[in-house]
Amino acid sequence: MKKNKIKRTTEDVVVDVIAYTFLALLSLSIILPFCQVITISMSPSSVVNKTGFHLFPTSLDFNGYREIIANDNFLHSYFITIMRTIVGVACSILITMLTA
């Protein structure tokens, strides 16, 4: 049995190229700032101030993470976040069950 293929016109190809280009630029505009935040958070502040942004850190420094985790307010904040998530999910499930 023969399969009938749909022939693509030049207009279809142009629209696809434009759409893929737009999606690639949109993806880069989302991914690059995220990479910048991660890179800066893992680099010493002196290196970041001197050299600026690099896609990959030139030297690693996790002291900022150590200070945050050692802070009691950080753990309390995470506890509040986890509890709000649990209560929110429970309320959503309850409301969904009652309206079903």
C-alpha positions as CSV (number, residue, x, y, z in Angstrom):
1,M,0.0,0.0,0.0
2,K,1.4,3.4,-1.0
3,K,1.6,6.2,1.4
4,N,0.6,9.6,0.0
5,K,3.0,12.2,1.2
6,I,2.0,15.8,1.6
7,K,4.2,18.0,-0.5
8,R,5.6,20.9,1.4
9,T,5.7,24.3,-0.4
10,T,8.3,26.9,-0.1
11,E,6.0,28.9,2.1
12,D,5.7,26.0,4.6
13,V,9.5,25.8,4.8
14,V,9.9,29.6,5.3
15,V,7.2,29.6,8.1
16,D,9.0,26.6,9.8
17,V,12.4,28.4,9.7
18,I,10.9,31.6,11.2
19,A,9.0,29.6,13.9
20,Y,12.1,27.5,14.8
21,T,14.3,30.7,14.9
22,F,11.8,32.4,17.2
23,L,11.6,29.4,19.5
24,A,15.4,29.1,19.6
25,L,15.8,32.8,20.5
26,L,13.0,32.5,23.1
27,S,14.8,29.4,24.6
28,L,18.1,31.3,24.8
29,S,16.5,34.3,26.5
30,I,15.2,31.9,29.2
31,I,18.3,29.6,29.6
32,L,21.1,32.2,29.5
33,P,19.9,34.3,32.5
34,F,19.5,31.0,34.5
35,C,23.0,29.9,33.6
36,Q,24.3,33.4,34.6
37,V,22.7,33.1,38.0
38,I,24.1,29.6,38.6
39,T,27.6,30.6,37.4
40,I,27.7,33.8,39.5
41,S,26.5,31.9,42.6
42,M,29.3,29.3,42.2
43,S,32.1,31.9,41.6
44,P,34.0,34.0,44.1
45,S,32.7,37.6,44.2
46,S,36.2,39.0,43.5
47,V,36.4,37.0,40.2
48,V,32.9,38.0,39.2
49,N,33.6,41.7,39.8
50,K,36.9,41.6,37.9
51,T,36.0,39.4,34.9
52,G,32.2,39.7,34.6
53,F,30.0,37.0,33.2
54,H,31.3,33.7,31.8
55,L,29.1,30.8,30.7
56,F,31.1,28.4,32.9
57,P,32.7,29.4,36.2
58,T,36.5,29.9,36.0
59,S,37.0,29.0,39.7
60,L,34.5,27.3,42.0
61,D,33.5,28.7,45.4
62,F,30.6,27.3,47.5
63,N,31.1,29.5,50.5
64,G,27.8,31.4,49.7
65,Y,25.9,28.1,49.8
66,R,27.6,27.1,53.1
67,E,26.6,30.4,54.7
68,I,23.0,30.2,53.6
69,I,22.5,26.6,54.7
70,A,24.2,27.3,58.1
71,N,21.7,30.2,58.7
72,D,18.7,29.2,60.9
73,N,16.4,31.5,59.1
74,F,17.0,29.6,55.8
75,L,15.9,26.3,57.4
76,H,12.8,28.0,58.9
77,S,11.9,29.5,55.5
78,Y,12.2,26.1,53.9
79,F,10.0,24.6,56.6
80,I,7.3,27.2,55.9
81,T,7.6,26.6,52.1
82,I,7.2,22.9,52.5
83,M,4.2,23.2,54.9
84,R,2.5,25.7,52.6
85,T,3.0,23.3,49.7
86,I,1.5,20.4,51.7
87,V,-1.5,22.4,52.9
88,G,-2.1,23.9,49.4
89,V,-2.0,20.5,47.7
90,A,-4.3,19.0,50.4
91,C,-6.8,21.9,49.9
92,S,-6.7,21.5,46.1
93,I,-7.4,17.8,46.4
94,L,-10.2,18.4,48.8
95,I,-11.9,21.0,46.7
96,T,-11.5,18.9,43.6
97,M,-13.0,15.9,45.3
98,L,-16.0,18.0,46.6
99,T,-16.7,19.5,43.1
100,A,-16.3,16.2,41.2
